[in-house]
Every structure is written in structure tokens, then in C-alpha cells.
Amino acid sequence: MKLSRRSLIGIGTAAATSSLLSSCGQKAPAPKNTPPAANPASKAVESKVYPFIPTTDSSAQNINYVEASKADPKARVKRGETEGKDQFCKNCQFYVENKALSEAGGSCQLLPNWSVKADYWCSSWVLKA
């Protein structure tokens, strides 16, 4: 599944609307057609076990998702204080660990309805706060 800027803005707008309505004491309606992993308000993401995304999937290829050791060194550059060799899904802002998986991995907010491996990397990596 490919996430466009338009869909990401829609997700952000839905989350902001939900937050505003909840502060007024009203419950916001759930956004339609939003996968659970892409909805930041969803707490159920961690408990679901999705299959690991293959690196051949077009969504994975769009963000250059690969095993960290196979990543292009020119793409895996220092970001902030973090060297490229120290960037992995497991220390990325978009990663949520899922201990229910058979191997180290979790969900990624950029790849809804898929699991990602903890020791992989993608070009959208951002240091976890």
C-alpha cells in the first residue's frame, strides 16, 4: 500500500479532529478507510501480528526498506548525531515493537498492515525521541 502526502495529511487531520473533539467531551467518529497501523490514535496496533513485509513489495521499495547491512552506504548517511551504521527500524520514530512476533520486529507507521524487522533500515529513518 502506497501512502501519498494527501493520505498522510488526511490521517493527521483525522487525529487532530479527534483530539479536539475529545477535549470537548465528545467522541470523534473513526476515520473511514484508515488502516489500524496508520491511525496514531490506535492502541491495538501492538497486539496484532501482521506478516513481515517483503523487500520486493512496492511500498517497501518506495522507502528503500532493506536489511541494514545491505543498505546503500551513500543513502545511509549521518542524521543528526546518529551515524548511518547505527540506524535501524528498532530505534526509529515510526517503529512500534511487537513482542508477539516470532522474531524481533514490530509495526511501522509508514507501512500499515505489515510488520518490519528490527534490524532493517529505510530512507525515512528518524531517531526515536
ABEGO torsion letter per residue (X at the ends): XBBBAAAAAAAAAAAAAAAAAAAAGBBBBBBBGBBAAABAABAAAAABBBBBBBAABAAAAAAGBBBAAABBAAABBBBEABBAAABBAAABAABBBBAABABBBBBBAABBGBBBBAABBBAABBBBX
